[in-house]
Amino acid sequence: MAKDSPGIYDRERPVKELIRRFLPYYKPYVGVIIIDLFCAALTCGAELVLPQIIRFLTNSAINDIAAITVASVFRLAALYLTLRAIDAAAGFYMAYQGHVMGTKMETDMRRDAYDHLLRLSDTYYSNTKIGQIMGRITNDLFDVTEFAHHCPEEFFIAGIKLTAAFVILAKTNILLTLLVFAVVPVMVPICLKVNMKMRSAFALRRHQTGELNARIEDSLLGQKVVKAFTNEDVEREKFKEDNIKFFDYRKLSYKYMASFMLTVRIFEGVMYLVVLIGGGLFLLNKLISPGDLVAYVMYVSTLIATVRRIVEFAEQFQRGMTGIERFLGIMDAEIEIFDSEDAVPLENAQGEIRFDHVSFSYPDDGNTVFTSLDLTIHAGEKLAIVGPSGGGKTTLCNLIPRFYNIDGGTIYLDGKDIRKYTLRSLRENIGMVQQDVYLFSGTVYENIVYGRPGATREEVVEAAKKAGAHEFVSALKDGYNTYIGERGVKLSGGQKQRLAIARVFLKNPPILILDEATSSLDNDSEYAVAQSLKALSKGRTTLTIAHRLSSIVHSDRILVLTKDGIAEEGDHESLMAQKGIYYGFYTRTSEIK
């Protein structure tokens, strides 16, 4: 199988393997499956008993016409009516509960896929299209739903019917046919009414599918923010709400679909009842021959419907197999970043960071970034990192919260290997403000409180004040309840940056990483954001990546990082006196201004 995206693990899998890995999802619903197959047997029984009733009438008419009376005809009709009632009830259960079971299995699979996606590293998302992921955990899993429900019962029903199936060609009696089709004018408007309800339910379901896709895209595109603020649980809860709502709409649509099928089955039963009563009375009055009656009944019977269902299901079976295979393409993606067995929570972090002979290459392309890098960042130090693009500035910062695993050496935090801390506690102690700020679709308040879910409104407002955001937020139409659009599209670059800073203020971490947080802003916005960042970095270990060197001249220490490692190191004055790489950068920046 060709890869949709390099990050998705796809390969051709035998059908046996696909079914083996899919079967565990049936385990919670074994009882439903057993009842479903029992109902399937009942529906087969209703269809297979009818020819026997017709056969009895035919034989009686041929052998002893006096044996057929009005009373006997109505007794047989009552028997058949009972069978059809059982068939209708069984069919409703199969259509409703069977589909609900399939949807529950789909919901379980989507939950597992989403949970797995939250645990994958940046490497996976760097090589995977979000749209492909969304397609796999929505549309593809819908195909699996249909497969999960229909596969057992279709094979079961086909096995029963095909063993008893036979072909009868017969001429129909025109008068009896007219009686049967007299039901159609009554059936059509009723079925159309039920069908309209079903159509509305499906429209709601499609709408919620879009909402669910938006939620998935929103959180996955911001997965680095999710990880930096250790808010996987928050995302799981928000996703759970939309996922359950998606399930409820699906359940409602299947209820109407089951009602539609129930209506069709009732009228189908009425048609057969007309055949039974009319045919019996016609036989009594010699208006139809026994052979014609048998041929007519058998024509509307089992074989054609069975063959048609098998043909239709063959396509559905393949779609189901493909859906399972694409689902496994996500589930088989390797989780690279995880807690070691002896990992402990990081408590009372001081913020001293040390790189000891650290080597790192990006796992997807093998591009070497660091070879035996040594660096010590003291607790509370304001360290600035500059250098040419591709020198590893952002990569260095991304290694501290373990967005990637290093190839060699050790990164220490407060004297302990960061791999010995739990991921959650490590990232809880690190705050990040990036150049490309990611804001979630929602209100100003929701985006700030993301820094520390559960914070009070007063704490949120205080964080906004510290970030210099309170004034412009208060001027918005709905203040902190203002909807900012997808990815904060309704806000300016400076406003988005200040909300991101407020979010980190609320988190209040001892370690701060500023990745070109002001490089894309205009002068006024840059000044406002710079003042906020100055307040934010006070008393914290701060790593600042900057292209605008004027923003880092007051740093405690400046590193010049190139592809060859740390080329220069010192404060602004000492580096300018060296007249080396930093001097050249600063001079050229001044000339551009």
NORRAPE-V267559 format. One record per residue. N is the residue number from 0. PHI is phi in degrees with one decimal (NA if undefined). OMEGA is omega in whole degrees, 0 to 359 (* if undefined). BURIAL is I if it has 9 or more other C-alpha atoms within 8 Angstrom, else O. Layout:
{{N & PHI & OMEGA & BURIAL} {N & PHI & OMEGA & BURIAL}}
This chain:
{{0 & NA & 180 & O} {1 & -72.2 & 180 & O} {2 & -79.9 & 171 & O} {3 & -69.9 & 186 & O} {4 & -154.9 & 186 & I} {5 & -58.5 & 183 & O} {6 & -81.6 & 182 & I} {7 & -95.7 & 186 & I} {8 & -85.6 & 180 & I} {9 & -116.5 & 172 & I} {10 & -158.0 & 176 & O} {11 & -69.3 & 180 & O} {12 & -121.2 & 177 & O} {13 & -60.7 & 179 & O} {14 & -58.3 & 180 & O} {15 & -59.4 & 180 & O} {16 & -66.3 & 180 & O} {17 & -61.0 & 181 & I} {18 & -66.5 & 180 & O} {19 & -59.9 & 182 & O} {20 & -80.0 & 179 & O} {21 & -87.5 & 185 & I} {22 & -54.7 & 180 & O} {23 & -57.1 & 179 & O} {24 & -72.9 & 175 & I} {25 & -79.3 & 191 & I} {26 & -53.0 & 181 & O} {27 & -68.3 & 188 & O} {28 & -121.9 & 180 & O} {29 & -58.8 & 180 & O} {30 & -60.2 & 179 & O} {31 & -64.0 & 180 & I} {32 & -61.4 & 181 & I} {33 & -61.7 & 179 & O} {34 & -65.0 & 180 & O} {35 & -60.9 & 180 & I} {36 & -69.3 & 176 & I} {37 & -63.4 & 177 & O} {38 & -64.0 & 178 & I} {39 & -62.0 & 178 & I} {40 & -64.8 & 179 & I} {41 & -63.6 & 179 & I} {42 & -65.7 & 176 & I} {43 & -66.0 & 181 & I} {44 & -60.6 & 180 & O} {45 & -61.1 & 180 & I} {46 & -70.8 & 185 & I} {47 & -80.6 & 179 & I} {48 & -76.5 & 183 & O} {49 & -55.3 & 179 & I} {50 & -58.4 & 179 & I} {51 & -68.2 & 177 & O} {52 & -64.7 & 179 & I} {53 & -64.3 & 178 & I} {54 & -61.0 & 179 & I} {55 & -60.4 & 179 & O} {56 & -61.1 & 182 & I} {57 & -63.8 & 181 & I} {58 & -62.2 & 179 & I} {59 & -64.0 & 180 & I} {60 & -65.4 & 182 & I} {61 & -75.6 & 187 & O} {62 & -86.4 & 184 & O} {63 & -154.8 & 185 & I} {64 & -61.4 & 181 & I} {65 & -69.2 & 181 & O} {66 & -72.8 & 181 & O} {67 & -94.8 & 178 & I} {68 & -126.5 & 177 & O} {69 & -59.8 & 181 & O} {70 & -64.9 & 181 & O} {71 & -65.7 & 178 & O} {72 & -61.2 & 182 & I} {73 & -72.3 & 174 & I} {74 & -65.0 & 177 & O} {75 & -64.4 & 178 & I} {76 & -62.5 & 179 & I} {77 & -63.8 & 177 & O} {78 & -60.1 & 181 & O} {79 & -66.5 & 178 & I} {80 & -60.0 & 177 & I} {81 & -62.9 & 179 & O} {82 & -61.8 & 179 & I} {83 & -68.2 & 177 & I} {84 & -63.9 & 177 & O} {85 & -63.8 & 179 & I} {86 & -60.9 & 181 & I} {87 & -64.3 & 180 & I} {88 & -64.4 & 179 & O} {89 & -64.3 & 179 & I} {90 & -64.6 & 178 & I} {91 & -63.2 & 179 & I} {92 & -60.6 & 181 & I} {93 & -62.7 & 184 & I} {94 & -71.8 & 183 & I} {95 & -88.5 & 183 & I} {96 & -66.0 & 177 & I} {97 & -61.9 & 178 & I} {98 & -68.5 & 177 & I} {99 & -62.0 & 177 & I} {100 & -59.5 & 178 & I} {101 & -60.3 & 179 & I} {102 & -68.3 & 176 & I} {103 & -63.1 & 178 & I} {104 & -64.0 & 177 & I} {105 & -61.7 & 179 & I} {106 & -62.2 & 178 & I} {107 & -64.2 & 181 & I} {108 & -66.9 & 179 & I} {109 & -65.8 & 176 & I} {110 & -59.9 & 181 & O} {111 & -64.9 & 180 & O} {112 & -65.2 & 181 & I} {113 & -65.8 & 178 & I} {114 & -62.3 & 178 & I} {115 & -66.3 & 180 & I} {116 & -63.3 & 180 & O} {117 & -64.8 & 184 & I} {118 & -96.9 & 181 & I} {119 & -80.6 & 186 & I} {120 & -83.6 & 177 & I} {121 & -61.3 & 180 & I} {122 & -57.8 & 180 & I} {123 & -61.7 & 183 & I} {124 & -74.1 & 176 & I} {125 & -71.0 & 185 & O} {126 & -121.1 & 184 & I} {127 & -129.4 & 177 & I} {128 & -77.9 & 181 & O} {129 & -60.2 & 179 & I} {130 & -60.0 & 178 & O} {131 & -66.5 & 178 & I} {132 & -61.7 & 182 & I} {133 & -62.0 & 178 & I} {134 & -62.0 & 183 & I} {135 & -72.4 & 183 & I} {136 & -98.9 & 173 & I} {137 & -122.3 & 186 & I} {138 & -61.1 & 182 & O} {139 & -63.9 & 180 & I} {140 & -74.0 & 173 & I} {141 & -65.7 & 175 & I} {142 & -61.0 & 179 & I} {143 & -67.5 & 177 & I} {144 & -57.2 & 180 & I} {145 & -62.0 & 179 & I} {146 & -64.2 & 184 & I} {147 & -60.3 & 181 & I} {148 & -78.6 & 190 & I} {149 & -80.8 & 187 & O} {150 & -56.6 & 182 & I} {151 & -62.9 & 186 & I} {152 & -73.6 & 180 & I} {153 & -65.0 & 178 & I} {154 & -66.2 & 181 & O} {155 & -66.3 & 180 & I} {156 & -64.2 & 181 & I} {157 & -60.9 & 180 & I} {158 & -62.2 & 180 & O} {159 & -67.7 & 185 & I} {160 & -68.4 & 184 & I} {161 & -66.8 & 178 & I} {162 & -70.8 & 183 & O} {163 & -110.6 & 188 & O} {164 & -75.8 & 175 & O} {165 & -156.9 & 185 & O} {166 & -109.7 & 176 & O} {167 & -128.2 & 174 & O} {168 & -103.6 & 183 & O} {169 & -152.4 & 172 & O} {170 & -84.3 & 180 & O} {171 & -98.1 & 175 & I} {172 & -86.1 & 188 & I} {173 & -63.7 & 181 & O} {174 & -65.7 & 178 & O} {175 & -63.9 & 178 & I} {176 & -63.7 & 179 & I} {177 & -62.6 & 178 & O} {178 & -64.0 & 180 & I} {179 & -64.1 & 185 & I} {180 & -79.6 & 173 & O} {181 & -66.0 & 178 & O} {182 & -73.3 & 188 & I} {183 & -58.0 & 180 & O} {184 & -58.6 & 177 & O} {185 & -82.8 & 185 & O} {186 & -68.6 & 188 & I} {187 & -58.9 & 182 & O} {188 & -63.3 & 179 & O} {189 & -65.8 & 180 & I} {190 & -63.7 & 179 & I} {191 & -63.9 & 180 & O} {192 & -63.9 & 179 & O} {193 & -64.9 & 181 & I} {194 & -64.7 & 178 & I} {195 & -64.4 & 176 & O} {196 & -63.1 & 179 & I} {197 & -64.4 & 179 & I} {198 & -63.3 & 178 & I} {199 & -63.4 & 179 & O} {200 & -63.8 & 178 & I} {201 & -68.2 & 177 & I} {202 & -64.4 & 176 & O} {203 & -61.1 & 181 & I} {204 & -64.5 & 179 & I} {205 & -63.6 & 178 & O} {206 & -61.4 & 181 & O} {207 & -67.3 & 174 & I} {208 & -60.7 & 177 & I} {209 & -63.8 & 178 & O} {210 & -64.0 & 180 & I} {211 & -65.4 & 177 & I} {212 & -61.2 & 179 & I} {213 & -64.1 & 179 & O} {214 & -63.5 & 180 & I} {215 & -62.8 & 181 & I} {216 & -62.0 & 182 & I} {217 & -59.7 & 185 & I} {218 & -78.1 & 182 & I} {219 & -75.0 & 176 & I} {220 & -66.6 & 178 & O} {221 & -100.9 & 186 & I} {222 & -61.7 & 178 & I} {223 & -69.2 & 176 & O} {224 & -66.0 & 178 & O} {225 & -56.9 & 183 & I} {226 & -70.7 & 182 & I} {227 & -62.2 & 180 & I} {228 & -99.1 & 180 & I} {229 & 47.6 & 182 & I} {230 & -107.4 & 176 & I} {231 & -57.7 & 180 & I} {232 & -67.1 & 178 & O} {233 & -63.2 & 180 & O} {234 & -65.6 & 178 & I} {235 & -62.1 & 181 & I} {236 & -67.1 & 179 & O} {237 & -64.4 & 178 & O} {238 & -65.3 & 181 & I} {239 & -60.2 & 180 & O} {240 & -61.9 & 180 & O} {241 & -68.1 & 181 & I} {242 & -66.2 & 178 & I} {243 & -67.5 & 178 & O} {244 & -63.8 & 176 & I} {245 & -59.7 & 178 & I} {246 & -63.4 & 181 & I} {247 & -62.0 & 178 & O} {248 & -66.9 & 177 & I} {249 & -62.7 & 180 & I} {250 & -61.0 & 179 & I} {251 & -63.3 & 180 & I} {252 & -63.3 & 180 & I} {253 & -72.5 & 176 & I} {254 & -62.8 & 179 & I} {255 & -69.0 & 177 & I} {256 & -65.4 & 177 & I} {257 & -65.0 & 177 & I} {258 & -64.5 & 178 & I} {259 & -62.2 & 180 & I} {260 & -66.6 & 177 & I} {261 & -62.6 & 179 & I} {262 & -61.1 & 179 & I} {263 & -61.0 & 181 & I} {264 & -65.4 & 179 & I} {265 & -62.4 & 181 & I} {266 & -70.2 & 174 & I} {267 & -62.4 & 177 & O} {268 & -62.5 & 178 & I} {269 & -61.4 & 179 & I} {270 & -60.6 & 179 & I} {271 & -65.3 & 179 & I} {272 & -63.4 & 176 & I} {273 & -62.5 & 178 & I} {274 & -61.3 & 183 & I} {275 & -66.1 & 181 & I} {276 & -69.3 & 181 & I} {277 & -62.4 & 180 & I} {278 & -62.9 & 179 & I} {279 & -63.2 & 179 & I} {280 & -66.2 & 178 & I} {281 & -64.6 & 177 & I} {282 & -63.6 & 180 & I} {283 & -59.5 & 182 & I} {284 & -99.8 & 177 & O} {285 & 57.8 & 177 & O} {286 & -96.3 & 177 & O} {287 & -148.1 & 180 & I} {288 & -85.1 & 179 & O} {289 & -57.5 & 180 & I} {290 & -62.1 & 179 & O} {291 & -63.7 & 181 & I} {292 & -64.6 & 179 & I} {293 & -62.3 & 181 & I} {294 & -60.9 & 181 & I} {295 & -62.6 & 182 & I} {296 & -63.4 & 182 & I} {297 & -66.9 & 179 & I} {298 & -64.4 & 181 & I} {299 & -88.9 & 188 & O} {300 & -93.5 & 204 & I} {301 & -82.0 & 197 & I} {302 & -63.9 & 184 & I} {303 & -59.9 & 180 & O} {304 & -62.8 & 181 & O} {305 & -65.6 & 180 & I} {306 & -62.0 & 181 & O} {307 & -63.0 & 180 & O} {308 & -66.4 & 180 & I} {309 & -66.0 & 179 & I} {310 & -62.8 & 180 & O} {311 & -65.7 & 183 & O} {312 & -73.6 & 179 & I} {313 & -58.4 & 178 & O} {314 & -68.0 & 180 & O} {315 & -65.0 & 178 & I} {316 & -61.5 & 180 & I} {317 & -67.6 & 177 & O} {318 & -63.2 & 178 & I} {319 & -64.3 & 179 & I} {320 & -61.9 & 179 & I} {321 & -65.2 & 178 & I} {322 & -61.2 & 178 & I} {323 & -64.5 & 181 & I} {324 & -63.8 & 180 & I} {325 & -71.6 & 174 & I} {326 & -62.8 & 179 & I} {327 & -67.4 & 175 & I} {328 & -60.3 & 175 & I} {329 & -80.1 & 186 & I} {330 & -65.3 & 180 & O} {331 & -88.7 & 176 & O} {332 & -66.1 & 188 & I} {333 & -73.6 & 173 & O} {334 & -83.8 & 186 & I} {335 & -92.1 & 183 & O} {336 & -109.3 & 181 & I} {337 & -153.7 & 180 & O} {338 & -75.2 & 173 & I} {339 & -74.9 & 183 & O} {340 & -61.8 & 182 & O} {341 & -101.0 & 180 & O} {342 & -67.9 & 180 & I} {343 & -126.7 & 178 & O} {344 & -66.0 & 175 & I} {345 & -86.3 & 181 & I} {346 & -125.1 & 177 & O} {347 & 51.8 & 181 & O} {348 & -63.3 & 178 & O} {349 & -94.1 & 175 & O} {350 & 101.1 & 175 & I} {351 & -84.8 & 184 & I} {352 & -120.6 & 179 & I} {353 & -137.0 & 173 & I} {354 & -95.0 & 183 & I} {355 & -117.3 & 180 & I} {356 & 50.8 & 183 & I} {357 & -81.3 & 175 & I} {358 & -121.9 & 181 & I} {359 & -152.6 & 172 & I} {360 & -133.0 & 178 & I} {361 & -66.3 & 188 & I} {362 & -66.2 & 184 & O} {363 & -80.1 & 182 & O} {364 & -119.1 & 178 & O} {365 & 72.8 & 181 & O} {366 & -69.2 & 182 & O} {367 & -76.7 & 181 & O} {368 & -106.8 & 180 & I} {369 & -127.2 & 173 & I} {370 & -133.0 & 178 & I} {371 & 55.7 & 180 & I} {372 & -80.2 & 176 & I} {373 & -119.1 & 181 & I} {374 & -160.8 & 175 & O} {375 & -121.7 & 178 & O} {376 & -116.8 & 185 & I} {377 & -75.8 & 179 & I} {378 & -59.9 & 180 & I} {379 & 80.3 & 181 & I} {380 & -77.9 & 175 & I} {381 & -101.2 & 184 & I} {382 & -107.1 & 176 & I} {383 & -106.4 & 180 & I} {384 & -124.4 & 178 & I} {385 & -128.1 & 179 & I} {386 & 148.5 & 181 & I} {387 & -67.5 & 177 & O} {388 & -60.9 & 180 & O} {389 & 88.2 & 181 & O} {390 & -80.7 & 177 & I} {391 & 103.9 & 183 & I} {392 & -62.4 & 181 & I} {393 & -66.6 & 179 & O} {394 & -60.1 & 179 & O} {395 & -56.9 & 181 & O} {396 & -69.0 & 180 & I} {397 & -71.7 & 179 & I} {398 & -76.0 & 184 & I} {399 & -67.9 & 176 & I} {400 & -84.4 & 177 & I} {401 & 61.2 & 169 & I} {402 & -72.6 & 174 & I} {403 & -135.1 & 172 & I} {404 & -92.4 & 178 & I} {405 & -79.4 & 181 & I} {406 & -85.4 & 182 & O} {407 & -156.6 & 181 & I} {408 & 81.8 & 184 & I} {409 & -145.8 & 171 & I} {410 & -109.2 & 181 & I} {411 & -104.0 & 171 & I} {412 & -126.1 & 185 & I} {413 & 53.6 & 174 & I} {414 & 82.6 & 182 & O} {415 & -124.1 & 178 & O} {416 & -54.8 & 183 & I} {417 & -62.4 & 177 & I} {418 & -71.7 & 178 & O} {419 & -91.8 & 174 & I} {420 & -98.5 & 174 & I} {421 & -67.0 & 181 & I} {422 & -57.6 & 183 & I} {423 & -60.3 & 183 & O} {424 & -69.1 & 178 & I} {425 & -61.9 & 184 & I} {426 & -74.1 & 175 & I} {427 & -64.4 & 182 & I} {428 & -96.3 & 181 & I} {429 & -125.9 & 175 & I} {430 & -110.5 & 182 & I} {431 & -129.1 & 170 & I} {432 & -125.2 & 186 & I} {433 & -109.3 & 177 & I} {434 & -63.7 & 179 & I} {435 & -91.7 & 183 & O} {436 & -67.8 & 176 & I} {437 & -109.4 & 174 & I} {438 & -111.6 & 181 & I} {439 & -83.9 & 176 & I} {440 & -64.5 & 183 & I} {441 & 160.9 & 183 & I} {442 & -96.0 & 175 & I} {443 & -58.3 & 182 & I} {444 & -58.9 & 182 & I} {445 & -62.2 & 181 & O} {446 & -74.7 & 178 & I} {447 & -74.6 & 183 & I} {448 & -68.1 & 176 & I} {449 & -60.1 & 179 & I} {450 & -65.0 & 177 & I} {451 & -154.9 & 180 & I} {452 & -54.5 & 181 & O} {453 & 98.9 & 178 & O} {454 & -66.4 & 180 & O} {455 & -76.3 & 179 & O} {456 & -64.4 & 178 & O} {457 & -62.2 & 179 & O} {458 & -67.3 & 177 & I} {459 & -64.8 & 179 & I} {460 & -63.5 & 179 & I} {461 & -63.0 & 177 & O} {462 & -63.5 & 179 & I} {463 & -65.4 & 178 & I} {464 & -63.9 & 180 & I} {465 & -63.2 & 181 & I} {466 & -86.6 & 181 & I} {467 & 71.3 & 183 & I} {468 & -105.9 & 187 & I} {469 & -60.7 & 184 & I} {470 & -63.9 & 182 & O} {471 & -73.3 & 178 & O} {472 & -66.2 & 180 & I} {473 & -63.2 & 181 & I} {474 & -81.1 & 179 & O} {475 & -69.7 & 186 & I} {476 & -53.8 & 182 & O} {477 & -112.2 & 178 & O} {478 & 57.7 & 182 & I} {479 & -70.9 & 178 & I} {480 & -93.8 & 180 & O} {481 & -70.2 & 176 & I} {482 & -77.6 & 188 & O} {483 & -99.6 & 179 & I} {484 & 82.6 & 181 & I} {485 & -64.8 & 182 & I} {486 & 59.9 & 177 & I} {487 & 69.2 & 186 & I} {488 & -62.4 & 182 & O} {489 & -83.6 & 182 & O} {490 & -110.3 & 176 & O} {491 & -77.8 & 179 & O} {492 & -59.9 & 180 & I} {493 & -66.2 & 179 & I} {494 & -65.4 & 178 & I} {495 & -62.6 & 179 & I} {496 & -62.0 & 182 & I} {497 & -69.3 & 175 & I} {498 & -66.7 & 177 & I} {499 & -63.8 & 178 & I} {500 & -68.4 & 177 & I} {501 & -61.8 & 179 & I} {502 & -61.7 & 179 & I} {503 & -73.6 & 175 & I} {504 & -56.2 & 181 & I} {505 & -66.6 & 178 & I} {506 & -66.4 & 176 & I} {507 & 58.1 & 181 & O} {508 & -87.0 & 178 & I} {509 & -77.8 & 181 & I} {510 & -120.9 & 184 & I} {511 & -128.5 & 177 & I} {512 & -120.6 & 180 & I} {513 & -113.0 & 185 & I} {514 & -103.4 & 179 & I} {515 & 50.3 & 188 & I} {516 & -69.7 & 182 & I} {517 & -122.9 & 190 & I} {518 & -67.7 & 184 & I} {519 & -104.1 & 185 & O} {520 & -100.4 & 173 & I} {521 & -74.5 & 187 & O} {522 & -61.0 & 181 & O} {523 & -65.0 & 179 & O} {524 & -65.3 & 181 & I} {525 & -62.4 & 181 & I} {526 & -64.4 & 181 & O} {527 & -63.3 & 180 & I} {528 & -67.9 & 180 & I} {529 & -61.7 & 177 & I} {530 & -64.4 & 178 & O} {531 & -65.2 & 181 & I} {532 & -66.5 & 178 & I} {533 & -62.4 & 178 & O} {534 & -68.6 & 182 & I} {535 & -66.1 & 186 & I} {536 & -79.3 & 182 & I} {537 & -61.0 & 177 & O} {538 & 77.3 & 181 & O} {539 & -120.4 & 169 & I} {540 & -71.1 & 189 & I} {541 & -125.5 & 173 & I} {542 & -109.3 & 182 & I} {543 & -119.3 & 172 & I} {544 & -100.7 & 185 & I} {545 & -144.7 & 171 & I} {546 & -97.9 & 176 & O} {547 & -85.4 & 189 & O} {548 & -68.2 & 180 & I} {549 & -62.9 & 183 & O} {550 & -81.5 & 185 & O} {551 & -122.4 & 184 & I} {552 & -62.7 & 181 & O} {553 & -97.9 & 178 & O} {554 & -67.2 & 178 & I} {555 & -65.0 & 182 & I} {556 & -152.4 & 180 & I} {557 & -124.8 & 175 & I} {558 & -107.6 & 171 & I} {559 & -104.4 & 186 & I} {560 & -105.4 & 178 & I} {561 & -122.8 & 179 & I} {562 & -63.5 & 179 & I} {563 & -92.3 & 180 & O} {564 & 111.3 & 181 & I} {565 & -79.6 & 183 & I} {566 & -88.3 & 181 & I} {567 & -143.4 & 183 & I} {568 & -156.9 & 179 & I} {569 & 157.3 & 175 & I} {570 & -85.0 & 186 & I} {571 & -60.0 & 184 & I} {572 & -65.0 & 182 & O} {573 & -67.1 & 179 & O} {574 & -70.5 & 177 & I} {575 & -65.4 & 180 & I} {576 & -67.3 & 179 & O} {577 & -70.7 & 182 & O} {578 & 52.6 & 178 & I} {579 & -107.2 & 184 & O} {580 & -63.8 & 181 & O} {581 & -61.7 & 179 & I} {582 & -58.5 & 179 & I} {583 & -64.4 & 178 & I} {584 & -60.0 & 186 & O} {585 & -66.1 & 180 & I} {586 & -64.4 & 180 & O} {587 & -65.1 & 178 & O} {588 & -63.7 & 179 & I} {589 & -65.6 & 180 & O} {590 & -66.4 & 179 & O} {591 & -64.3 & 178 & O} {592 & -63.7 & * & O}}
